[in-house]
Amino acid sequence: MLRTLLKFDWMLIAVTVLLLGVSLLTLSSLSAVGNVDYFLRQSVFSLLGLGVMLFVGFLDYRHIEKQSTALYFITAIALFGVLLFGTTVRGTAGWLSFGVFQVQPVEVAKVTLIIFLASFISKKKSELGEWTRVIASLVLSAVLIFLVLRQPDLGSSLVLAIIWGGMIFASGLRAKHLVTLFLLGTLLVSSGWFALADYQKERINTFIHPESDPRGSGYNVLQAIVAVGSGGISGKGIGHGSQSQLNFLPEKHTDFIFAVIAEELGLTGAFFVIGLYLVLLYRIKRIGDTASDNFGYLVAVGVLVMFLAHIVINIGMNIGLLPVTGLPAPLLSYGGSSLFSMLFSLGLLLSIYRKKKGNEDLRISLEKTSID
């Protein structure tokens, strides 16, 4: 077991633990003025999630590939079940309740789609033509995207679409197919306005003109901008942020936790978090670049795209550069479903890295034996 642990990417683990530490530090200050002990709950989620990450890291990721089709259909059924039996929170029926526990299947769907597409693309690359492979993967991805849109959850459906696009791009498409997909995507996004719910249109209008309704739809964005700007260089100190501690900032433990960090820890704390994210993304990319097989490479690409989409969209909406979509900040925002899914995906990367490391050690051992 010790030899296996030494083969893990400890830089990835260290950055993950540091981000979880920042999350718990921030949530501890919010728990002091709230009715819910976010710190205690997230501490339990973090410990369990780290256990899941290490457990998956010990597994052979290729065994998970064999279950990719089953995982896809189970996830699709779960998303359909949400539409029938889901608990509605803030206008989105995205949760399944099991007693005191609530599970958000869409967070699982993001990782499932990564595993499924990685398996599908790597297996079908030699069996199907390039355009056939693109269309087939799009249709299969669209099933999950449609079910998520029906909740409705625009932010998560956007992430699922970005995962598909990133993985298809990484699979190696010719230029003419890329141009065709770009034009098709532009057309769909343009026409998609008419398919949005009223509150989703309102969010986009608010993003463009938040000052037009400062006490209504523009309130969240304006309060987040105030919180970020008021932190200055060094921040107001943990537990001393006026916007977060006096409850001016809504959803401060989930959607707008980055604004809380910027207010209480200042620009220094915000840049520290961004720096950790950049190191995390770099390690994910490195693992993908050195993966032993195409499936491992595509999984790493999918995880990279998923984290990058969440990071850019969440920070963008916290500083008023992007519309509010309700996407959590990876490893920072409060919530078990998102945290477990993110840590599970990082566990897959540990397994991919460990396999590559094991192959290198075997090669070195064989070379020494041949020299002797």
Legacy VTK file of the C-alpha trace (Angstrom):
# vtk DataFile Version 3.0
C-alpha trace
ASCII
DATASET POLYDATA
POINTS 372 float
0.000 0.000 0.000
2.851 2.403 0.874
4.490 1.785 -2.495
1.187 2.588 -4.203
0.809 5.816 -2.227
4.275 6.921 -3.333
3.118 6.630 -6.952
0.327 9.196 -6.456
0.598 12.756 -7.749
1.159 14.432 -4.402
1.231 17.898 -5.913
-2.354 17.341 -7.056
-3.331 16.049 -3.617
-1.631 18.973 -1.844
-3.399 21.598 -3.987
-6.735 19.836 -3.436
-6.251 19.836 0.337
-5.259 23.519 0.327
-8.406 24.475 -1.611
-10.527 22.462 0.824
-8.740 24.259 3.675
-9.608 27.674 2.212
-13.206 26.493 1.821
-13.463 25.370 5.446
-11.818 28.564 6.696
-14.366 30.662 4.797
-17.336 28.507 5.811
-16.282 28.702 9.463
-16.774 32.470 9.393
-20.174 32.085 7.709
-21.280 29.431 10.202
-20.665 31.840 13.074
-23.482 34.152 11.907
-25.803 31.610 10.279
-28.346 29.091 11.452
-26.533 26.215 9.744
-23.097 24.885 10.686
-21.680 24.815 7.163
-18.183 24.260 8.539
-19.037 21.034 10.354
-21.048 19.606 7.470
-18.436 20.502 4.865
-15.684 19.060 7.087
-17.505 15.723 7.043
-18.072 15.989 3.269
-14.394 16.829 2.743
-13.075 13.899 4.786
-15.442 11.458 3.076
-14.656 12.963 -0.321
-10.896 12.676 0.211
-11.461 9.048 1.176
-13.363 8.520 -2.085
-10.580 10.226 -4.047
-7.862 8.002 -2.555
-10.005 4.868 -2.923
-10.575 5.566 -6.623
-6.876 6.344 -6.958
-6.068 2.804 -5.798
-8.408 1.305 -8.427
-7.449 0.540 -12.002
-9.277 3.202 -14.000
-9.624 0.783 -16.924
-12.073 -1.284 -14.845
-14.268 1.822 -14.548
-14.175 2.156 -18.340
-15.851 -1.249 -18.646
-18.837 0.095 -16.698
-19.150 3.319 -18.716
-22.300 2.292 -20.625
-24.050 1.108 -17.454
-23.086 4.364 -15.711
-24.509 6.383 -18.612
-27.931 4.707 -18.500
-28.118 4.787 -14.680
-27.347 8.514 -14.763
-29.959 9.136 -17.471
-32.565 7.287 -15.394
-31.598 9.303 -12.298
-31.942 12.585 -14.216
-35.342 11.484 -15.507
-36.318 10.532 -11.955
-35.441 14.054 -10.835
-38.049 15.456 -13.226
-40.702 13.182 -11.678
-39.744 13.097 -8.000
-37.137 15.825 -7.573
-37.121 18.382 -4.770
-37.360 21.948 -6.066
-34.834 24.455 -4.705
-34.797 28.047 -6.023
-36.886 27.095 -9.050
-34.782 24.083 -10.048
-35.997 20.522 -9.485
-32.474 19.124 -9.302
-32.360 17.180 -6.042
-33.423 13.693 -4.999
-34.192 13.428 -1.295
-33.316 10.377 0.793
-34.423 11.251 4.307
-32.116 14.001 5.584
-29.796 13.599 2.608
-30.200 15.300 -0.752
-28.340 14.208 -3.878
-27.898 16.323 -6.999
-27.640 13.846 -9.921
-26.461 16.476 -12.392
-23.114 16.672 -10.566
-22.707 12.927 -11.048
-23.782 13.328 -14.692
-20.782 15.553 -15.430
-18.296 12.862 -14.379
-20.380 10.101 -15.978
-20.386 11.951 -19.308
-16.599 12.297 -19.140
-16.114 8.557 -18.534
-18.685 7.573 -21.161
-17.355 9.894 -23.882
-13.742 8.899 -23.173
-14.675 5.239 -23.592
-16.930 5.841 -26.616
-14.437 8.011 -28.511
-11.411 5.802 -27.804
-13.278 2.620 -28.810
-15.090 3.991 -31.843
-12.230 6.013 -33.300
-11.203 3.146 -35.581
-14.724 1.760 -36.091
-16.667 4.895 -37.071
-15.934 7.703 -39.484
-15.006 11.052 -37.967
-18.317 12.769 -38.722
-20.366 9.740 -37.641
-18.475 9.649 -34.351
-19.133 13.347 -33.755
-22.873 13.048 -34.440
-23.278 9.868 -32.369
-21.456 11.368 -29.368
-23.489 14.576 -29.702
-26.798 12.710 -29.693
-25.811 10.643 -26.647
-24.602 13.761 -24.809
-27.719 15.681 -25.827
-29.910 13.181 -23.963
-28.284 14.159 -20.645
-28.172 17.852 -21.587
-31.890 17.864 -22.441
-32.824 16.182 -19.136
-30.797 18.773 -17.223
-32.346 21.651 -19.186
-35.786 20.354 -18.224
-35.049 20.820 -14.498
-34.239 23.641 -15.572
-30.484 24.025 -14.875
-28.902 26.163 -17.585
-25.477 26.370 -15.939
-24.940 22.623 -15.591
-26.317 21.909 -19.076
-23.811 24.427 -20.408
-20.981 22.605 -18.596
-22.108 19.271 -20.076
-22.089 20.811 -23.564
-18.620 22.282 -22.965
-17.346 18.876 -21.793
-18.601 17.289 -25.013
-17.066 20.036 -27.145
-13.709 19.916 -25.372
-13.405 16.141 -25.580
-14.468 16.001 -29.233
-11.943 18.729 -30.043
-9.194 16.829 -28.202
-10.031 13.624 -30.049
-8.564 15.161 -33.200
-10.990 16.689 -35.683
-10.157 18.050 -39.095
-10.439 21.803 -39.631
-13.579 21.635 -41.799
-15.434 19.700 -39.109
-14.350 22.203 -36.466
-15.642 25.093 -38.588
-18.954 23.292 -39.173
-19.393 22.620 -35.443
-18.538 26.240 -34.612
-21.150 27.581 -37.026
-23.735 25.071 -35.780
-22.986 25.989 -32.157
-23.329 29.705 -32.937
-26.705 29.068 -34.555
-27.948 26.992 -31.609
-26.799 29.558 -29.033
-28.456 32.369 -30.992
-31.761 30.520 -31.311
-31.516 29.162 -27.754
-32.721 32.486 -26.345
-36.278 31.551 -27.212
-35.986 28.263 -25.302
-34.898 29.919 -22.059
-37.214 30.275 -19.079
-38.196 33.816 -18.066
-35.918 33.818 -14.998
-32.966 32.707 -17.178
-33.594 35.571 -19.627
-33.796 37.865 -16.627
-30.378 36.707 -15.445
-28.821 37.554 -18.799
-30.525 40.960 -18.877
-29.312 41.513 -15.321
-25.767 40.657 -16.363
-25.882 43.362 -19.041
-27.633 45.992 -16.882
-27.517 44.944 -13.182
-28.122 48.526 -12.060
-31.538 48.548 -13.766
-33.033 46.481 -10.908
-30.697 46.859 -7.894
-33.209 45.468 -5.405
-34.535 42.677 -7.594
-32.802 40.635 -10.283
-29.622 42.748 -10.160
-29.205 42.466 -6.385
-26.998 39.354 -6.313
-24.531 40.633 -8.896
-24.218 44.106 -7.378
-23.699 42.765 -3.837
-21.031 40.341 -5.083
-19.200 43.154 -6.881
-19.363 45.311 -3.737
-18.010 42.436 -1.627
-15.102 41.768 -3.999
-14.232 45.453 -4.325
-14.445 46.239 -0.616
-11.833 43.645 0.346
-8.933 45.725 -0.903
-5.456 44.184 -0.924
-5.423 42.323 2.387
-9.145 41.981 3.130
-11.257 42.798 6.155
-10.297 39.642 8.023
-12.035 36.324 8.558
-15.471 36.923 10.065
-15.346 40.689 9.448
-16.765 41.000 5.940
-19.736 43.368 6.084
-21.496 42.040 2.966
-21.226 38.393 4.036
-21.556 38.714 7.801
-24.546 41.066 7.648
-26.277 38.865 5.053
-26.289 41.416 2.242
-24.618 38.841 -0.016
-27.008 35.997 -0.995
-25.926 32.372 -1.477
-22.613 33.295 0.096
-21.762 29.700 1.045
-22.322 28.324 -2.479
-22.514 30.488 -5.626
-20.747 33.537 -4.178
-18.139 32.029 -1.878
-15.363 33.534 -4.012
-16.789 36.998 -3.261
-16.618 36.172 0.467
-12.972 35.126 0.087
-12.162 38.335 -1.809
-13.901 40.453 0.858
-12.391 38.775 3.917
-8.950 37.836 2.542
-8.665 40.573 -0.064
-6.942 40.534 -3.413
-4.166 38.474 -1.823
-6.559 35.692 -0.871
-8.346 35.828 -4.229
-5.062 35.538 -6.132
-3.969 32.726 -3.824
-7.116 30.771 -4.725
-6.669 31.510 -8.439
-3.038 30.404 -8.153
-4.099 27.112 -6.572
-6.622 26.606 -9.377
-3.918 27.231 -11.996
-1.610 24.661 -10.382
-4.507 22.187 -10.223
-5.305 22.698 -13.913
-1.628 22.332 -14.809
-1.330 19.020 -12.940
-4.492 17.708 -14.635
-3.046 18.648 -18.029
0.291 16.978 -17.224
-1.453 13.766 -16.201
-3.373 13.772 -19.474
-0.251 14.434 -21.536
1.540 11.447 -19.991
-1.436 9.030 -19.823
-0.722 5.424 -20.803
-3.699 5.137 -23.183
-6.222 7.163 -25.126
-9.000 6.562 -22.573
-6.874 7.988 -19.761
-5.925 10.970 -21.912
-9.553 11.756 -22.771
-10.668 11.397 -19.135
-8.020 13.939 -18.135
-9.188 16.276 -20.914
-12.796 15.965 -19.736
-11.880 16.648 -16.106
-9.735 19.616 -17.175
-12.604 21.092 -19.211
-15.092 20.514 -16.371
-12.912 22.240 -13.751
-11.989 25.080 -16.113
-15.638 25.729 -17.019
-16.688 25.810 -13.364
-13.781 28.046 -12.343
-14.182 30.583 -15.152
-17.983 30.789 -14.925
-18.104 30.955 -11.107
-15.390 33.599 -10.731
-16.800 35.469 -13.747
-20.246 35.754 -12.177
-18.708 36.764 -8.815
-16.983 39.765 -10.378
-19.810 40.689 -12.764
-18.179 39.497 -15.995
-20.592 36.602 -16.622
-24.307 35.980 -15.903
-25.274 34.229 -12.671
-25.724 30.530 -13.500
-25.638 28.880 -10.078
-22.462 26.887 -10.736
-20.386 26.146 -7.605
-16.707 26.984 -7.255
-14.835 23.633 -7.440
-13.651 22.403 -4.015
-14.710 25.715 -2.425
-18.502 25.954 -2.464
-20.582 24.203 0.167
-22.339 21.022 -0.959
-21.737 17.290 -0.889
-22.804 16.234 -4.403
-20.510 18.656 -6.211
-17.599 17.985 -3.851
-17.859 14.200 -4.124
-18.068 14.351 -7.916
-15.052 16.647 -8.197
-12.973 14.530 -5.808
-14.051 11.321 -7.580
-12.808 12.793 -10.875
-9.492 13.713 -9.237
-9.297 10.138 -7.949
-9.520 8.946 -11.558
-6.569 11.181 -12.382
-4.571 9.720 -9.489
-5.257 6.255 -10.885
-4.154 7.344 -14.379
-0.981 8.905 -12.956
-0.253 5.850 -10.793
-0.597 3.532 -13.794
1.836 5.637 -15.797
4.246 5.771 -12.855
4.010 2.003 -12.413
4.813 1.447 -16.096
7.860 3.693 -15.799
9.121 1.830 -12.720
8.647 -1.496 -14.520
10.541 -0.239 -17.564
13.435 0.984 -15.402
13.507 -2.321 -13.535
13.629 -4.288 -16.806
16.408 -2.076 -18.140
18.471 -2.659 -14.994
17.889 -6.382 -15.238
19.000 -6.464 -18.866
22.153 -4.471 -18.022
23.036 -6.836 -15.186
LINES 1 373
372 0 1 2 3 4 5 6 7 8 9 10 11 12 13 14 15 16 17 18 19 20 21 22 23 24 25 26 27 28 29 30 31 32 33 34 35 36 37 38 39 40 41 42 43 44 45 46 47 48 49 50 51 52 53 54 55 56 57 58 59 60 61 62 63 64 65 66 67 68 69 70 71 72 73 74 75 76 77 78 79 80 81 82 83 84 85 86 87 88 89 90 91 92 93 94 95 96 97 98 99 100 101 102 103 104 105 106 107 108 109 110 111 112 113 114 115 116 117 118 119 120 121 122 123 124 125 126 127 128 129 130 131 132 133 134 135 136 137 138 139 140 141 142 143 144 145 146 147 148 149 150 151 152 153 154 155 156 157 158 159 160 161 162 163 164 165 166 167 168 169 170 171 172 173 174 175 176 177 178 179 180 181 182 183 184 185 186 187 188 189 190 191 192 193 194 195 196 197 198 199 200 201 202 203 204 205 206 207 208 209 210 211 212 213 214 215 216 217 218 219 220 221 222 223 224 225 226 227 228 229 230 231 232 233 234 235 236 237 238 239 240 241 242 243 244 245 246 247 248 249 250 251 252 253 254 255 256 257 258 259 260 261 262 263 264 265 266 267 268 269 270 271 272 273 274 275 276 277 278 279 280 281 282 283 284 285 286 287 288 289 290 291 292 293 294 295 296 297 298 299 300 301 302 303 304 305 306 307 308 309 310 311 312 313 314 315 316 317 318 319 320 321 322 323 324 325 326 327 328 329 330 331 332 333 334 335 336 337 338 339 340 341 342 343 344 345 346 347 348 349 350 351 352 353 354 355 356 357 358 359 360 361 362 363 364 365 366 367 368 369 370 371
